[in-house]
Amino acid sequence: MKTKITPVACMFLFAALVGGCSTNTLPPATTHASLTTSVNDYNYLIGPGDNLNIFVWRNPEVSGAFVVRPDGKITTSLVEDIPVTGKTPTQLARDVEKVLSKYIRDPIVTVSLSRFNGPFSEQVRVIGEATNPKSVSYAEDMTLLDLMIQVGGLTQFADGDGAKLIRVVDGEQKEYSVYLQSLIKDGEISANVDILPGDILIIPEAWF
């Protein structure tokens, strides 16, 4: 007879796997990202599913809109399979200029994005007793409150103040306590914290 593993059991299994991390406290969210170096230093990285607008000055025939394929590449009218995942728009623009220089004299390229997903490793994941647990694309200046709005808040069974945030710092996985109940239900703004790319938020079920 096979034992069925429920989503809640999976959540606690994951929590057990990271349980060896020491619990730390995060500082309250900053009003402006410039006050927090780790947030301010973040540059958006292109990922699969992103919509790119590539403009080549004076060459509209090779300009256009492109969707990044699951393999992290795009195909233009002149060049197939240009790797784009993990690059900033500026880095990609310089790379495209190098590629197009074989066909166009002194190309000037600008890259912008109209739809954002980012690389999977950069997305923020919410597990457990959120109304809509899912992976969320990181956005500049994102806070814990912003993240909870995107996942629809807490379920009625959530232990919001027992939530944990898992973050990799200098190559080491660390665990932080976060207080979602105090933030969302009680309006305790000091419980709001900055979110970084790759964070994992685990919301356990309350024991009634």
Secondary structure, 3 states (H helix, E strand, C coil): CCCCCCHHHHHHHHHHHCCCCCEEECCCCCCCHHHCHHHHCCCCCCCCCCEEEEEECCCHHHCEEEECCCCCEECCCCCCCEECCCCCHHHHHHHHHHHHCCCCCCCCEEEEEEECCCCHHHCEEEEECECCCCEECCCCCCEHHHHHHHCCCECCCECHHHCEEEEEECCEEEEEECCHHHHHHCCCHHHCCECCCCCEEEECECCC
